[in-house]
Amino acid sequence: MKETGSIFHPRFMIVLVVLATLILLVPAVGLNFGDPITSSTDQYYIDHSQVETGANNVVASIVFDYRGFDTLGEATVLFIAVLGVAMVFRRLYK
Amino acid sequence: MTLGLIGRNAGRLLVPLIFIFGFYIVVHGHITPGGGFQGGAVIATGVALLLVSYYYRDCLERFIPITNFKLVESAGLMLYICTALAGIVVGSGLLFNWLNASGGLFGHPVAYGVNPGDLFTAGTIPILNFAIGIEVFGALSVVTLIMFAGLQEKTQQEEDAEAAESAAPLVSKRKKGKGGRK
């Protein structure tokens, strides 16, 4: 690879690797895990979800009650994906 | 590609237990970790094991035509949508938890704080869990069935005939080439 300006030029590759490392290091250095800046929403769910939905599992109360519309979208995505698979491979089964 | 006798029989023993465990995960979704997606995936794993441990075409003839799974999948999504729309009719909005603490089905009064949990609490959440569970179960099973259809696996009779042919030394070579897959 002697062409100048190629994407595989060694100098270009070194710059790319350094940039990618720096970008990947930003979340590791700059963010504190388990200590979000605003925690009012999660504290609300922990305090109120059992009273408001009656479910002991807070995750289930969020997925199926507070964010139920999102779950409906997820189920529709899965349905359409399987529909596509069944249409593409419809000759394999009768 | 074929599984041995021990593997097949172990699979046949394990399939009902896997179904029961997946059903447990789906039904207890609002009490313990888990839920519809996870439990449905576990039950679909059982279906895949069923297809491996029985032969694919025998299995399709004996228990599970592929249309049934499509029906189950569509029924799950329809149950979810109908429960969501019932919130508009009965309560105040889409997906409103109108069954919670109503005293009827899934409406037992809830014990607050740390408690072992009651199966009949949480209103519409168990129903939605069940809907998502059978939807994911049907979807993953359809995909698994279609992939198995592409494998063109032999049935038990064909495999036995082939084994008998290769075991018998007196059979002529012309006959030996004719058995097997079409």
Interface residues (C-beta under 8 A of the other chain):
Chain A: Q50 V51 E52 T53 G54 A55 N56 N57 V59 A60 S61 V63 F64 D65 G68 F69 T71 L72 A75 T76 L78 F79 A81 V82 V85 A86 F89 L92 Y93
Chain B: G29 H30 I31 T32 P33 G35 G36 I66 K70 E73 S74 G76 L77 Y80 I81 A84 L94 L95 N97 N100 A101 V110 Y112 G113 N115 G117 T121 A122 G123 T124 I125 L128 N129 A131 I132 E135 V136 A139 V142 V143 L145 I146 A149 G150
